[in-house]
Each structure stands twice: as structure tokens, then as C-alpha cells.
Amino acid sequence: MKKRIALLICCAMILNLFSACSSKETSKKKKTKKTQDTEDVADPKEPGILGKDQIRIEYADTTDITWKQFSDSYGYTTIQVPDTWQVEYIMADLITFGVYAYDTTHPDRFLFFQLFASPFLKSKEAHDMWQQYFSGDYTGGENLFVLHPYLSHPTTEGFFMDCGPGYLSIENFTKVATIDPSNAMFGEVIEGTFTPTNTGKQVTALCAASVIEGAIEYVYGVDCGWYNIADILIMAAPEEDYTNWVPVMSQMLNSMTFSQAFHEDRNREWAQINQTMQYMSNIADQIGDMIMDTWENTNDTYDIISQQRSDATLGRERVVDKETGEIYYAPLGFSDNYVGDRYEPLSENDSRYRDPVVGTIYYG
């Protein structure tokens, strides 16, 4: 009898245990369903959080930048760049001083700025003549007249086309548009595409360079004079995030400071090589502002069409968050499947195609 009672008690305990497990599982399922049906997103900055409309956002890496400062080894200059970027300097002399900054995680994003470069001969005939008759130690060091490529088209576009491979390590330069024909600092500013030799991937870039007549010297009927190039600028990024990085790189230019010692030593070098050219001495806060003014005054119609063509090629569209005004990339067809009224696609001629993109938004 006692054994039967004990057996019944054990059976009852097992049944209660299964009942409890079933109850917990049911509760868990109901809780999960309730979470999926909630109307509020817990935190819009956290990727992967889904709300009523099943929205997921991956924010662009330009939305939350941590900055760090670099200085050259002589303490002449400083520049601030994002914390994933590295800075290298051209320090052969202060006349040709330059800065090269690049993203170590995406080397096809980079900024190049050089104050002055010379000489660039005017034709292949002149280059051949220098190589034949003056290939010795002409300048007390390397013979740059022979080492530098020649510039047969003395324009900004021509400089990047003719001298890009031999001097800037870029290939297949193609001008896309003139951004500013007479910028106060940089002369002509253009937009173009090219392939950096170190990555082999095509980028879009804002480019500038002022071509200046250096000398006219005829030898046997050939002008063996040369051109000087002032204020060389490249701000490059892949086409898909180019519009996001132009403002960031302009901010980097704005952060550049040049010490009083830099100006004094540089002027001394100019005097030593007997140059009469007057050079802009206040190089700092104005540089990035000039570029952004130029960027913002770009022909809207051209740029909108360019961005739309880029989106179509890359299989995406752009939508705006009507509550915040932020612009997002979205997979092609997002708007057709989206259920809700917070996000809407940009219209065909919407000027916001020129605004930076916050991130990429997905449905489901």
C-alpha cells in the first residue's frame, strides 16, 4: 500500500514538472510575439533592432568619427584625421611640402595636398632633349627635369592626365565635371575618376592644381622651359561613399595649422633659390572652407543625375526619414515593400541627393 502511494506521488510530481515546463514555454512564446508586435524601436542607433515596420539600420562610418592629431617630425604642421587614418609627409624641402592622409581600413579613401611641385617640361621633344644633353647632376641632386613626367596639356585636367601615372601614382584619369573654374586658392577645381596604383580600384575625386609658366627657353627650336604646379589637391573615395567623405576631408584640411617657423623657414628657402613669386602665407582654416564653398556651389542638376546613375549601377535607392530629415541608402525595391509612412524615397530631382548619407536601411 505504501509503495502504491509513493508511486502515485512520484507520478503527480512528474506531471506537475511537465506542466510547469509547458507553461514556461508558452509564456516565452507569447513574450516573443509581443516583442515583435511592439510599435517602438528601443534604440534607433543599435543595428538589428526591429520595430513595427521591421526596420534595420546600418549607420555609415562617417556618422561617429573619433579624431586624432598628427604632427610632422619638425613640428612645422599639425592635422587632425579620423582615428583609422594614417598621415605621411613630403619633406624633401619646405617649398614642395605635402601631406598624404589615408584610411588604413580603406586605402582608396585618401587626401593628398602639396604646396608646390616643379619642374614639368612642356613636351616629349623637350624631355628627350633634357635627357640627351642635360641628364647629369643639374640641380645638385636628382635631375627632376628628367625624372618628372612632361606636361603637354598645361591645364588642371592635363596635369592629372599627363603627370598622374609618373608623379601622383594614379592612372586612367577622366574628368567628369568642372566644379569651380577659378577658385581663389586652388585655381580650377574639377571632379574626376581614376585608379590609384596601390589599390587598383577606381575612385571618384575632387581635384585641383594651378599650372604656372615657369620658364620659356628655346634650344634648337624646342621650348625646353617648364611648368610649375601650385596647390595640388586630391580628395578621393569610392563612388558609393564619395559624397560622405568630401565634407570629412574638407574638415581635415580645415584642421591644418602651419607654425610661424614653417613660414619663416619656407620664405628663407624661397629666397635661397631666388624665387620672385609671391606665395600665400596664411594656409590653415581657409582651405577646407574654400573647398566646401566650391562643393556646395556645384551644378545641382549634374550632380543629382550623377548620384542617381550611381545608385542605379550599385542597385540601391535613397530614402529620407521624415522625422529626422536623415538620408539613407536602401536596397532597390525597398520603397515598394516598406509598410509605414516614416520613410519615403527621394524624388527624381530632389536636391537632397547631394546630402551626406547616414547609413543603409533594410526592410525585414
C-alpha positions as CSV (number, residue, x, y, z in Angstrom):
1,M,0.0,0.0,0.0
2,K,2.8,2.4,0.9
3,K,4.6,1.6,-2.3
4,R,1.4,2.4,-4.3
5,I,1.0,5.8,-2.5
6,A,4.7,6.6,-3.1
7,L,4.3,5.7,-6.8
8,L,1.3,8.0,-7.2
9,I,3.1,10.8,-5.5
10,C,6.0,10.4,-7.9
11,C,3.7,10.4,-10.9
12,A,2.0,13.5,-9.7
13,M,5.3,15.3,-9.3
14,I,6.4,14.4,-12.8
15,L,3.1,15.6,-14.3
16,N,3.5,18.9,-12.4
17,L,7.0,19.3,-13.7
18,F,5.9,18.8,-17.4
19,S,3.0,21.2,-16.8
20,A,5.4,23.9,-15.4
21,C,7.8,23.5,-18.4
22,S,4.8,23.8,-20.8
23,S,3.7,26.9,-19.1
24,K,7.1,28.5,-19.2
25,E,7.4,27.7,-23.0
26,T,4.0,29.1,-23.7
27,S,4.9,32.3,-21.7
28,K,8.2,32.6,-23.6
29,K,6.4,32.3,-27.0
30,K,3.9,34.9,-26.0
31,K,6.6,37.2,-24.8
32,T,8.5,36.8,-28.1
33,K,5.4,37.6,-30.1
34,K,4.7,40.6,-28.0
35,T,8.2,41.9,-28.7
36,Q,7.7,41.6,-32.4
37,D,4.4,43.4,-32.3
38,T,5.7,46.4,-30.3
39,E,5.5,49.7,-32.1
40,D,8.6,51.4,-30.8
41,V,12.2,50.7,-31.6
42,A,14.3,50.6,-28.4
43,D,17.2,52.4,-29.8
44,P,17.5,53.6,-33.4
45,K,21.3,53.7,-33.2
46,E,21.5,49.9,-32.5
47,P,21.7,47.9,-35.7
48,G,19.5,44.8,-35.7
49,I,16.7,46.2,-33.6
50,L,13.3,45.6,-35.3
51,G,10.1,47.5,-34.8
52,K,6.6,47.5,-36.2
53,D,7.9,48.1,-39.7
54,Q,10.8,45.7,-39.3
55,I,13.4,48.4,-40.0
56,R,17.1,47.7,-39.6
57,I,19.7,50.5,-40.0
58,E,23.5,50.1,-40.5
59,Y,25.0,53.6,-39.9
60,A,27.7,55.0,-42.1
61,D,31.2,55.2,-40.7
62,T,31.2,59.0,-41.1
63,T,28.4,59.5,-38.5
64,D,30.6,58.9,-35.4
65,I,34.2,59.8,-36.0
66,T,36.9,59.9,-33.3
67,W,39.6,62.4,-34.3
68,K,43.4,62.2,-33.6
69,Q,46.2,64.7,-34.3
70,F,49.4,64.2,-36.3
71,S,52.5,66.5,-36.5
72,D,55.5,66.3,-38.8
73,S,58.8,65.4,-37.2
74,Y,59.9,69.0,-37.2
75,G,56.8,70.4,-35.6
76,Y,56.0,72.6,-38.5
77,T,52.5,71.5,-39.1
78,T,49.6,69.6,-37.4
79,I,46.5,68.0,-38.9
80,Q,43.5,66.1,-37.4
81,V,42.3,63.0,-39.1
82,P,39.8,60.1,-38.2
83,D,41.3,57.6,-35.8
84,T,41.6,54.9,-38.5
85,W,43.7,57.2,-40.8
86,Q,47.4,57.5,-41.1
87,V,49.4,60.6,-42.2
88,E,52.7,60.8,-44.2
89,Y,54.6,63.9,-45.1
90,I,56.6,65.0,-48.2
91,M,59.6,66.7,-46.5
92,A,62.3,66.9,-49.2
93,D,62.1,70.7,-48.7
94,L,59.6,73.2,-47.4
95,I,58.9,74.5,-50.9
96,T,57.4,71.2,-52.0
97,F,55.9,70.3,-48.6
98,G,53.0,68.0,-48.8
99,V,50.6,65.8,-46.8
100,Y,49.2,62.4,-47.7
101,A,46.5,61.0,-45.3
102,Y,44.7,57.7,-45.9
103,D,42.2,55.4,-44.3
104,T,44.1,52.3,-43.1
105,T,40.9,50.2,-43.3
106,H,40.0,51.5,-46.8
107,P,43.2,52.8,-48.6
108,D,41.2,54.0,-51.5
109,R,39.9,56.8,-49.3
110,F,42.7,59.4,-49.2
111,L,43.6,63.1,-49.1
112,F,46.7,64.5,-50.8
113,F,47.8,68.1,-50.6
114,Q,51.0,69.5,-51.8
115,L,52.0,73.2,-51.8
116,F,54.3,73.2,-54.9
117,A,55.8,70.8,-57.5
118,S,58.3,71.5,-60.2
119,P,59.6,71.2,-62.9
120,F,57.4,69.7,-65.6
121,L,58.7,70.0,-69.1
122,K,56.3,71.0,-71.9
123,S,56.7,68.2,-74.5
124,K,58.2,64.9,-75.2
125,E,60.7,66.6,-77.5
126,A,61.8,68.8,-74.6
127,H,62.0,65.9,-72.3
128,D,64.1,63.9,-74.8
129,M,66.4,66.9,-75.2
130,W,67.0,67.3,-71.5
131,Q,67.6,63.5,-71.2
132,Q,70.1,63.6,-74.0
133,Y,72.0,66.8,-73.2
134,F,71.3,67.6,-69.6
135,S,70.9,64.2,-67.9
136,G,73.8,64.9,-65.4
137,D,73.7,66.3,-61.9
138,Y,71.9,69.5,-62.9
139,T,70.4,70.6,-59.6
140,G,72.9,69.2,-57.1
141,G,70.8,66.1,-56.6
142,E,68.3,64.2,-58.7
143,N,67.6,65.7,-62.1
144,L,63.9,66.3,-61.7
145,F,63.7,67.7,-65.3
146,V,64.3,64.1,-66.5
147,L,62.6,62.2,-63.6
148,H,59.4,64.2,-63.7
149,P,56.9,63.4,-66.5
150,Y,56.3,66.1,-69.1
151,L,53.1,68.2,-69.2
152,S,51.9,68.6,-72.8
153,H,48.5,69.9,-71.8
154,P,49.0,72.8,-69.4
155,T,45.6,72.6,-67.6
156,T,44.4,71.1,-64.4
157,E,42.9,68.2,-66.3
158,G,46.0,67.9,-68.3
159,F,48.2,67.7,-65.2
160,F,46.3,64.8,-63.7
161,M,46.1,63.0,-67.1
162,D,49.8,63.6,-68.2
163,C,51.6,63.5,-64.8
164,G,49.3,61.3,-62.8
165,P,51.0,58.0,-63.6
166,G,54.6,59.3,-63.2
167,Y,54.1,61.7,-60.3
168,L,50.9,61.0,-58.4
169,S,50.7,57.2,-58.9
170,I,47.2,57.4,-60.4
171,E,46.1,56.0,-63.7
172,N,43.3,56.4,-66.2
173,F,42.3,59.9,-65.0
174,T,39.0,61.1,-66.6
175,K,37.5,64.5,-66.0
176,V,33.8,64.3,-65.0
177,A,33.0,68.0,-64.4
178,T,34.4,71.4,-63.7
179,I,33.4,72.3,-60.1
180,D,35.0,75.8,-60.0
181,P,36.9,77.3,-62.9
182,S,38.6,80.0,-60.8
183,N,38.9,79.1,-57.1
184,A,40.7,81.8,-55.1
185,M,43.1,79.2,-53.5
186,F,43.3,76.3,-56.0
187,G,42.7,77.8,-59.4
188,E,40.5,75.3,-61.3
189,V,38.7,72.7,-59.2
190,I,37.4,69.6,-61.1
191,E,35.8,66.3,-60.3
192,G,37.2,63.1,-61.9
193,T,37.7,59.4,-61.7
194,F,41.0,57.5,-61.7
195,T,42.6,54.3,-60.4
196,P,45.3,54.6,-57.7
197,T,48.1,52.2,-58.5
198,N,48.4,50.9,-54.9
199,T,44.7,49.7,-54.8
200,G,43.8,49.1,-58.4
201,K,40.2,50.2,-57.6
202,Q,38.5,53.2,-59.3
203,V,37.7,56.2,-57.1
204,T,35.9,59.5,-57.6
205,A,37.9,62.6,-56.5
206,L,37.8,66.3,-56.1
207,C,41.0,67.6,-57.7
208,A,42.8,70.9,-58.1
209,A,46.1,72.1,-59.3
210,S,47.3,75.5,-60.6
211,V,49.6,75.3,-63.7
212,I,52.0,78.2,-63.8
213,E,54.5,79.1,-66.5
214,G,57.9,78.5,-65.0
215,A,60.3,79.4,-67.9
216,I,60.5,79.7,-71.7
217,E,63.8,78.6,-73.0
218,Y,64.3,77.6,-76.7
219,V,67.0,75.2,-77.6
220,Y,67.3,74.2,-81.3
221,G,63.7,75.4,-81.8
222,V,62.3,73.4,-78.9
223,D,60.9,75.2,-75.9
224,C,62.8,73.5,-73.1
225,G,61.2,75.6,-70.4
226,W,58.9,74.1,-67.8
227,Y,55.7,74.5,-65.8
228,N,55.4,74.8,-62.0
229,I,52.3,73.4,-60.2
230,A,50.9,75.0,-57.1
231,D,48.4,73.7,-54.6
232,I,47.8,70.1,-55.7
233,L,44.8,68.7,-54.1
234,I,43.1,65.3,-54.2
235,M,40.2,64.2,-52.0
236,A,39.3,60.7,-53.2
237,A,36.9,57.9,-52.1
238,P,35.0,55.1,-53.8
239,E,32.0,56.3,-55.7
240,E,29.5,54.8,-53.3
241,D,30.6,56.8,-50.3
242,Y,32.3,59.8,-52.1
243,T,29.7,62.3,-51.0
244,N,30.0,61.3,-47.4
245,W,33.8,61.7,-47.3
246,V,34.2,65.0,-49.1
247,P,33.0,67.0,-46.0
248,V,35.1,64.9,-43.7
249,M,38.3,65.5,-45.8
250,S,37.4,69.2,-46.0
251,Q,37.3,69.3,-42.2
252,M,40.7,67.6,-42.2
253,L,42.1,70.4,-44.4
254,N,40.5,73.0,-42.1
255,S,42.3,71.5,-39.2
256,M,45.8,72.0,-40.7
257,T,48.0,74.5,-38.9
258,F,51.3,75.9,-40.0
259,S,53.7,77.3,-37.4
260,Q,55.5,80.6,-37.7
261,A,58.8,78.8,-38.0
262,F,57.4,77.0,-41.1
263,H,56.6,80.3,-42.8
264,E,59.9,81.8,-41.9
265,D,62.0,78.8,-43.0
266,R,60.0,78.4,-46.1
267,N,60.4,82.0,-47.1
268,R,64.1,81.6,-46.5
269,E,64.2,78.7,-48.9
270,W,62.4,80.7,-51.5
271,A,65.0,83.5,-51.1
272,Q,67.8,81.0,-51.4
273,I,66.6,79.8,-54.8
274,N,66.0,83.3,-55.9
275,Q,62.2,83.0,-56.5
276,T,60.2,86.2,-57.0
277,M,56.8,84.5,-56.9
278,Q,54.6,85.7,-54.0
279,Y,53.1,82.8,-52.2
280,M,50.1,82.7,-50.0
281,S,51.3,82.7,-46.4
282,N,48.0,82.1,-44.5
283,I,47.4,78.4,-45.1
284,A,45.1,76.9,-42.5
285,D,41.4,77.5,-41.7
286,Q,40.5,78.8,-45.2
287,I,41.5,75.8,-47.2
288,G,38.6,73.4,-46.3
289,D,36.1,76.3,-46.3
290,M,37.1,77.1,-49.9
291,I,36.6,73.5,-51.0
292,M,33.3,73.2,-49.2
293,D,32.0,76.5,-50.7
294,T,33.0,75.2,-54.1
295,W,31.4,71.8,-53.4
296,E,28.1,73.4,-52.3
297,N,28.0,75.6,-55.4
298,T,28.4,72.6,-57.8
299,N,25.9,72.4,-60.6
300,D,23.0,70.7,-58.8
301,T,21.5,69.2,-62.0
302,Y,24.7,67.4,-63.0
303,D,25.4,66.1,-59.5
304,I,21.9,64.8,-58.9
305,I,21.9,62.9,-62.2
306,S,25.4,61.6,-61.3
307,Q,24.2,60.3,-58.0
308,Q,21.1,58.7,-59.4
309,R,23.2,57.0,-62.1
310,S,25.5,55.7,-59.4
311,D,22.6,54.4,-57.3
312,A,21.1,52.6,-60.3
313,T,24.5,51.0,-61.1
314,L,25.0,49.9,-57.5
315,G,21.4,48.5,-57.1
316,R,20.2,50.9,-54.4
317,E,17.9,53.8,-53.8
318,R,17.8,56.7,-51.3
319,V,15.1,57.3,-48.7
320,V,14.6,60.1,-46.2
321,D,13.5,59.8,-42.6
322,K,10.6,62.3,-42.4
323,E,11.0,62.7,-38.7
324,T,14.8,63.5,-38.6
325,G,15.5,64.5,-42.2
326,E,18.4,62.0,-42.4
327,I,19.1,60.3,-45.8
328,Y,19.7,56.6,-46.1
329,Y,20.7,54.2,-48.8
330,A,18.2,51.3,-49.2
331,P,18.2,48.2,-51.4
332,L,16.5,48.7,-54.7
333,G,12.8,48.0,-54.2
334,F,12.8,48.9,-50.5
335,S,10.0,51.5,-51.0
336,D,7.8,49.0,-52.8
337,N,7.9,46.6,-49.8
338,Y,8.0,49.1,-47.0
339,V,4.9,49.3,-44.8
340,G,4.7,52.6,-43.0
341,D,4.9,56.3,-43.5
342,R,8.1,57.4,-41.8
343,Y,10.5,56.7,-44.7
344,E,9.9,57.8,-48.3
345,P,12.1,57.7,-51.4
346,L,13.7,60.8,-52.8
347,S,12.0,62.1,-55.9
348,E,13.9,62.2,-59.2
349,N,15.2,65.8,-59.0
350,D,15.4,66.0,-55.2
351,S,18.4,68.3,-54.2
352,R,19.0,66.1,-51.2
353,Y,20.8,63.6,-53.5
354,R,23.8,65.9,-52.7
355,D,23.5,65.5,-48.9
356,P,25.7,63.0,-47.0
357,V,24.1,59.6,-46.3
358,V,23.8,58.5,-42.7
359,G,23.7,54.8,-43.4
360,T,21.9,51.9,-45.1
361,I,18.4,50.9,-44.2
362,Y,16.8,47.5,-44.8
363,Y,13.3,46.0,-44.7
364,G,12.8,42.8,-42.8
